[in-house]
Amino acid sequence: MIYNEEKSSGLAFPLIVILLAMAAIIGSLFMTADSSNTTRVWVPASSAGI
């Protein structure tokens, strides 16, 4: 006999994986962010139009 049982869509596992990946990305961004270092860009005077 074949029983017609409703199967769950399995949405919980992919949702948990996506949330964990988002948390890892945000955590790595916070760990690599360093407010004490400023970015400096050198622009030659000849290309600045002076």
PDB file with one MODEL, atoms N, CA, C and O in Angstrom:
MODEL        1
ATOM      1  N   MET A   1       0.837  -1.193   0.000  1.00  0.00           N
ATOM      2  CA  MET A   1       0.000   0.000   0.000  1.00  0.00           C
ATOM      3  C   MET A   1       0.875   1.248   0.000  1.00  0.00           C
ATOM      4  O   MET A   1       1.972   1.272   0.557  1.00  0.00           O
ATOM      5  N   ILE A   2       0.360   2.253  -0.629  1.00  0.00           N
ATOM      6  CA  ILE A   2       1.048   3.536  -0.658  1.00  0.00           C
ATOM      7  C   ILE A   2       0.245   4.513   0.190  1.00  0.00           C
ATOM      8  O   ILE A   2      -0.942   4.732  -0.048  1.00  0.00           O
ATOM      9  N   TYR A   3       0.905   5.088   1.170  1.00  0.00           N
ATOM     10  CA  TYR A   3       0.245   6.056   2.040  1.00  0.00           C
ATOM     11  C   TYR A   3       0.555   7.467   1.560  1.00  0.00           C
ATOM     12  O   TYR A   3       1.701   7.798   1.257  1.00  0.00           O
ATOM     13  N   ASN A   4      -0.462   8.273   1.498  1.00  0.00           N
ATOM     14  CA  ASN A   4      -0.290   9.652   1.079  1.00  0.00           C
ATOM     15  C   ASN A   4      -0.088  10.534   2.308  1.00  0.00           C
ATOM     16  O   ASN A   4      -1.006  11.208   2.774  1.00  0.00           O
ATOM     17  N   GLU A   5       1.131  10.506   2.811  1.00  0.00           N
ATOM     18  CA  GLU A   5       1.441  11.334   3.970  1.00  0.00           C
ATOM     19  C   GLU A   5       2.022  12.654   3.479  1.00  0.00           C
ATOM     20  O   GLU A   5       2.804  12.698   2.530  1.00  0.00           O
ATOM     21  N   GLU A   6       1.624  13.711   4.145  1.00  0.00           N
ATOM     22  CA  GLU A   6       2.160  15.018   3.788  1.00  0.00           C
ATOM     23  C   GLU A   6       3.583  15.127   4.326  1.00  0.00           C
ATOM     24  O   GLU A   6       3.847  14.866   5.500  1.00  0.00           O
ATOM     25  N   LYS A   7       4.469  15.510   3.455  1.00  0.00           N
ATOM     26  CA  LYS A   7       5.859  15.678   3.857  1.00  0.00           C
ATOM     27  C   LYS A   7       6.112  17.157   4.113  1.00  0.00           C
ATOM     28  O   LYS A   7       5.553  18.025   3.444  1.00  0.00           O
ATOM     29  N   SER A   8       6.964  17.424   5.092  1.00  0.00           N
ATOM     30  CA  SER A   8       7.295  18.816   5.355  1.00  0.00           C
ATOM     31  C   SER A   8       8.150  19.343   4.211  1.00  0.00           C
ATOM     32  O   SER A   8       8.867  18.590   3.552  1.00  0.00           O
ATOM     33  N   SER A   9       8.060  20.635   3.991  1.00  0.00           N
ATOM     34  CA  SER A   9       8.766  21.222   2.861  1.00  0.00           C
ATOM     35  C   SER A   9      10.262  21.314   3.096  1.00  0.00           C
ATOM     36  O   SER A   9      11.017  21.543   2.151  1.00  0.00           O
ATOM     37  N   GLY A  10      10.707  21.142   4.324  1.00  0.00           N
ATOM     38  CA  GLY A  10      12.131  21.189   4.620  1.00  0.00           C
ATOM     39  C   GLY A  10      12.687  22.593   4.545  1.00  0.00           C
ATOM     40  O   GLY A  10      13.814  22.793   4.091  1.00  0.00           O
ATOM     41  N   LEU A  11      11.925  23.547   4.976  1.00  0.00           N
ATOM     42  CA  LEU A  11      12.342  24.943   4.894  1.00  0.00           C
ATOM     43  C   LEU A  11      13.251  25.331   6.052  1.00  0.00           C
ATOM     44  O   LEU A  11      14.011  26.294   5.937  1.00  0.00           O
ATOM     45  N   ALA A  12      13.193  24.619   7.145  1.00  0.00           N
ATOM     46  CA  ALA A  12      13.944  24.995   8.342  1.00  0.00           C
ATOM     47  C   ALA A  12      15.450  24.878   8.131  1.00  0.00           C
ATOM     48  O   ALA A  12      16.188  25.776   8.537  1.00  0.00           O
ATOM     49  N   PHE A  13      15.922  23.813   7.517  1.00  0.00           N
ATOM     50  CA  PHE A  13      17.368  23.613   7.356  1.00  0.00           C
ATOM     51  C   PHE A  13      18.010  24.685   6.477  1.00  0.00           C
ATOM     52  O   PHE A  13      19.013  25.266   6.890  1.00  0.00           O
ATOM     53  N   PRO A  14      17.482  24.977   5.280  1.00  0.00           N
ATOM     54  CA  PRO A  14      18.091  26.041   4.475  1.00  0.00           C
ATOM     55  C   PRO A  14      18.021  27.404   5.161  1.00  0.00           C
ATOM     56  O   PRO A  14      18.934  28.216   5.014  1.00  0.00           O
ATOM     57  N   LEU A  15      16.965  27.658   5.896  1.00  0.00           N
ATOM     58  CA  LEU A  15      16.828  28.935   6.588  1.00  0.00           C
ATOM     59  C   LEU A  15      17.891  29.076   7.675  1.00  0.00           C
ATOM     60  O   LEU A  15      18.464  30.151   7.849  1.00  0.00           O
ATOM     61  N   ILE A  16      18.152  28.001   8.402  1.00  0.00           N
ATOM     62  CA  ILE A  16      19.177  28.028   9.440  1.00  0.00           C
ATOM     63  C   ILE A  16      20.554  28.228   8.823  1.00  0.00           C
ATOM     64  O   ILE A  16      21.369  28.981   9.356  1.00  0.00           O
ATOM     65  N   VAL A  17      20.817  27.564   7.712  1.00  0.00           N
ATOM     66  CA  VAL A  17      22.108  27.702   7.038  1.00  0.00           C
ATOM     67  C   VAL A  17      22.309  29.133   6.550  1.00  0.00           C
ATOM     68  O   VAL A  17      23.402  29.681   6.693  1.00  0.00           O
ATOM     69  N   ILE A  18      21.282  29.745   5.981  1.00  0.00           N
ATOM     70  CA  ILE A  18      21.376  31.117   5.498  1.00  0.00           C
ATOM     71  C   ILE A  18      21.604  32.081   6.656  1.00  0.00           C
ATOM     72  O   ILE A  18      22.419  32.997   6.544  1.00  0.00           O
ATOM     73  N   LEU A  19      20.897  31.888   7.760  1.00  0.00           N
ATOM     74  CA  LEU A  19      21.074  32.769   8.918  1.00  0.00           C
ATOM     75  C   LEU A  19      22.472  32.632   9.519  1.00  0.00           C
ATOM     76  O   LEU A  19      23.069  33.627   9.931  1.00  0.00           O
ATOM     77  N   LEU A  20      22.994  31.412   9.570  1.00  0.00           N
ATOM     78  CA  LEU A  20      24.351  31.217  10.074  1.00  0.00           C
ATOM     79  C   LEU A  20      25.380  31.868   9.160  1.00  0.00           C
ATOM     80  O   LEU A  20      26.356  32.447   9.637  1.00  0.00           O
ATOM     81  N   ALA A  21      25.170  31.779   7.860  1.00  0.00           N
ATOM     82  CA  ALA A  21      26.097  32.410   6.919  1.00  0.00           C
ATOM     83  C   ALA A  21      26.060  33.926   7.063  1.00  0.00           C
ATOM     84  O   ALA A  21      27.105  34.574   7.023  1.00  0.00           O
ATOM     85  N   MET A  22      24.871  34.499   7.231  1.00  0.00           N
ATOM     86  CA  MET A  22      24.747  35.945   7.412  1.00  0.00           C
ATOM     87  C   MET A  22      25.434  36.379   8.708  1.00  0.00           C
ATOM     88  O   MET A  22      26.108  37.408   8.738  1.00  0.00           O
ATOM     89  N   ALA A  23      25.264  35.600   9.772  1.00  0.00           N
ATOM     90  CA  ALA A  23      25.906  35.931  11.043  1.00  0.00           C
ATOM     91  C   ALA A  23      27.429  35.852  10.915  1.00  0.00           C
ATOM     92  O   ALA A  23      28.139  36.670  11.500  1.00  0.00           O
ATOM     93  N   ALA A  24      27.932  34.887  10.165  1.00  0.00           N
ATOM     94  CA  ALA A  24      29.373  34.759   9.971  1.00  0.00           C
ATOM     95  C   ALA A  24      29.923  35.937   9.171  1.00  0.00           C
ATOM     96  O   ALA A  24      31.003  36.443   9.476  1.00  0.00           O
ATOM     97  N   ILE A  25      29.186  36.375   8.150  1.00  0.00           N
ATOM     98  CA  ILE A  25      29.630  37.514   7.348  1.00  0.00           C
ATOM     99  C   ILE A  25      29.646  38.786   8.178  1.00  0.00           C
ATOM    100  O   ILE A  25      30.606  39.554   8.125  1.00  0.00           O
ATOM    101  N   ILE A  26      28.594  39.010   8.939  1.00  0.00           N
ATOM    102  CA  ILE A  26      28.525  40.213   9.779  1.00  0.00           C
ATOM    103  C   ILE A  26      29.606  40.170  10.860  1.00  0.00           C
ATOM    104  O   ILE A  26      30.234  41.189  11.147  1.00  0.00           O
ATOM    105  N   GLY A  27      29.824  39.017  11.449  1.00  0.00           N
ATOM    106  CA  GLY A  27      30.862  38.881  12.460  1.00  0.00           C
ATOM    107  C   GLY A  27      32.246  39.134  11.894  1.00  0.00           C
ATOM    108  O   GLY A  27      33.073  39.774  12.544  1.00  0.00           O
ATOM    109  N   SER A  28      32.509  38.640  10.689  1.00  0.00           N
ATOM    110  CA  SER A  28      33.821  38.874  10.092  1.00  0.00           C
ATOM    111  C   SER A  28      34.001  40.339   9.722  1.00  0.00           C
ATOM    112  O   SER A  28      35.117  40.855   9.784  1.00  0.00           O
ATOM    113  N   LEU A  29      32.925  41.016   9.339  1.00  0.00           N
ATOM    114  CA  LEU A  29      33.022  42.448   9.042  1.00  0.00           C
ATOM    115  C   LEU A  29      33.340  43.235  10.300  1.00  0.00           C
ATOM    116  O   LEU A  29      34.140  44.170  10.253  1.00  0.00           O
ATOM    117  N   PHE A  30      32.732  42.878  11.424  1.00  0.00           N
ATOM    118  CA  PHE A  30      33.015  43.570  12.672  1.00  0.00           C
ATOM    119  C   PHE A  30      34.443  43.300  13.147  1.00  0.00           C
ATOM    120  O   PHE A  30      35.089  44.184  13.711  1.00  0.00           O
ATOM    121  N   MET A  31      34.929  42.095  12.924  1.00  0.00           N
ATOM    122  CA  MET A  31      36.275  41.769  13.384  1.00  0.00           C
ATOM    123  C   MET A  31      37.338  42.462  12.539  1.00  0.00           C
ATOM    124  O   MET A  31      38.394  42.827  13.057  1.00  0.00           O
ATOM    125  N   THR A  32      37.079  42.648  11.256  1.00  0.00           N
ATOM    126  CA  THR A  32      38.075  43.264  10.387  1.00  0.00           C
ATOM    127  C   THR A  32      37.975  44.780  10.379  1.00  0.00           C
ATOM    128  O   THR A  32      38.897  45.450   9.914  1.00  0.00           O
ATOM    129  N   ALA A  33      36.875  45.340  10.883  1.00  0.00           N
ATOM    130  CA  ALA A  33      36.723  46.794  10.904  1.00  0.00           C
ATOM    131  C   ALA A  33      37.610  47.370  12.002  1.00  0.00           C
ATOM    132  O   ALA A  33      37.513  46.983  13.166  1.00  0.00           O
ATOM    133  N   ASP A  34      38.466  48.293  11.614  1.00  0.00           N
ATOM    134  CA  ASP A  34      39.369  48.925  12.564  1.00  0.00           C
ATOM    135  C   ASP A  34      39.246  50.426  12.374  1.00  0.00           C
ATOM    136  O   ASP A  34      39.700  50.962  11.363  1.00  0.00           O
ATOM    137  N   SER A  35      38.644  51.104  13.323  1.00  0.00           N
ATOM    138  CA  SER A  35      38.362  52.532  13.171  1.00  0.00           C
ATOM    139  C   SER A  35      39.598  53.388  13.368  1.00  0.00           C
ATOM    140  O   SER A  35      39.581  54.565  13.008  1.00  0.00           O
ATOM    141  N   SER A  36      40.679  52.837  13.931  1.00  0.00           N
ATOM    142  CA  SER A  36      41.861  53.644  14.191  1.00  0.00           C
ATOM    143  C   SER A  36      42.680  53.889  12.927  1.00  0.00           C
ATOM    144  O   SER A  36      43.414  54.875  12.849  1.00  0.00           O
ATOM    145  N   ASN A  37      42.566  53.018  11.951  1.00  0.00           N
ATOM    146  CA  ASN A  37      43.310  53.191  10.710  1.00  0.00           C
ATOM    147  C   ASN A  37      42.489  53.997   9.719  1.00  0.00           C
ATOM    148  O   ASN A  37      41.329  53.678   9.455  1.00  0.00           O
ATOM    149  N   THR A  38      43.097  55.044   9.170  1.00  0.00           N
ATOM    150  CA  THR A  38      42.416  55.834   8.148  1.00  0.00           C
ATOM    151  C   THR A  38      43.025  55.505   6.796  1.00  0.00           C
ATOM    152  O   THR A  38      44.218  55.224   6.687  1.00  0.00           O
ATOM    153  N   THR A  39      42.206  55.543   5.792  1.00  0.00           N
ATOM    154  CA  THR A  39      42.675  55.250   4.447  1.00  0.00           C
ATOM    155  C   THR A  39      43.117  56.541   3.790  1.00  0.00           C
ATOM    156  O   THR A  39      42.387  57.533   3.775  1.00  0.00           O
ATOM    157  N   ARG A  40      44.318  56.511   3.251  1.00  0.00           N
ATOM    158  CA  ARG A  40      44.852  57.682   2.576  1.00  0.00           C
ATOM    159  C   ARG A  40      45.096  57.328   1.121  1.00  0.00           C
ATOM    160  O   ARG A  40      45.649  56.276   0.801  1.00  0.00           O
ATOM    161  N   VAL A  41      44.677  58.220   0.257  1.00  0.00           N
ATOM    162  CA  VAL A  41      44.858  58.026  -1.179  1.00  0.00           C
ATOM    163  C   VAL A  41      45.767  59.124  -1.693  1.00  0.00           C
ATOM    164  O   VAL A  41      45.504  60.308  -1.482  1.00  0.00           O
ATOM    165  N   TRP A  42      46.844  58.728  -2.372  1.00  0.00           N
ATOM    166  CA  TRP A  42      47.767  59.703  -2.908  1.00  0.00           C
ATOM    167  C   TRP A  42      47.367  60.014  -4.344  1.00  0.00           C
ATOM    168  O   TRP A  42      47.243  59.114  -5.174  1.00  0.00           O
ATOM    169  N   VAL A  43      47.167  61.293  -4.625  1.00  0.00           N
ATOM    170  CA  VAL A  43      46.813  61.742  -5.965  1.00  0.00           C
ATOM    171  C   VAL A  43      47.934  62.662  -6.444  1.00  0.00           C
ATOM    172  O   VAL A  43      48.217  63.673  -5.801  1.00  0.00           O
ATOM    173  N   PRO A  44      48.560  62.332  -7.538  1.00  0.00           N
ATOM    174  CA  PRO A  44      49.633  63.192  -8.055  1.00  0.00           C
ATOM    175  C   PRO A  44      49.089  64.572  -8.432  1.00  0.00           C
ATOM    176  O   PRO A  44      47.947  64.701  -8.872  1.00  0.00           O
ATOM    177  N   ALA A  45      49.922  65.596  -8.253  1.00  0.00           N
ATOM    178  CA  ALA A  45      49.488  66.963  -8.531  1.00  0.00           C
ATOM    179  C   ALA A  45      49.173  67.166 -10.004  1.00  0.00           C
ATOM    180  O   ALA A  45      48.324  67.991 -10.344  1.00  0.00           O
ATOM    181  N   SER A  46      49.842  66.431 -10.885  1.00  0.00           N
ATOM    182  CA  SER A  46      49.611  66.613 -12.327  1.00  0.00           C
ATOM    183  C   SER A  46      48.236  66.107 -12.740  1.00  0.00           C
ATOM    184  O   SER A  46      47.646  66.644 -13.678  1.00  0.00           O
ATOM    185  N   SER A  47      47.708  65.083 -12.061  1.00  0.00           N
ATOM    186  CA  SER A  47      46.399  64.559 -12.438  1.00  0.00           C
ATOM    187  C   SER A  47      45.267  65.265 -11.695  1.00  0.00           C
ATOM    188  O   SER A  47      44.094  65.034 -11.990  1.00  0.00           O
ATOM    189  N   ALA A  48      45.609  66.123 -10.734  1.00  0.00           N
ATOM    190  CA  ALA A  48      44.577  66.829  -9.981  1.00  0.00           C
ATOM    191  C   ALA A  48      44.127  68.083 -10.717  1.00  0.00           C
ATOM    192  O   ALA A  48      43.187  68.742 -10.272  1.00  0.00           O
ATOM    193  N   GLY A  49      44.759  68.427 -11.810  1.00  0.00           N
ATOM    194  CA  GLY A  49      44.351  69.595 -12.582  1.00  0.00           C
ATOM    195  C   GLY A  49      44.972  70.879 -12.090  1.00  0.00           C
ATOM    196  O   GLY A  49      44.465  71.960 -12.390  1.00  0.00           O
ATOM    197  N   ILE A  50      46.053  70.794 -11.344  1.00  0.00           N
ATOM    198  CA  ILE A  50      46.716  71.997 -10.844  1.00  0.00           C
ATOM    199  C   ILE A  50      47.818  72.402 -11.785  1.00  0.00           C
ATOM    200  O   ILE A  50      48.502  73.397 -11.542  1.00  0.00           O
TER     201      ILE A  50
ENDMDL
END
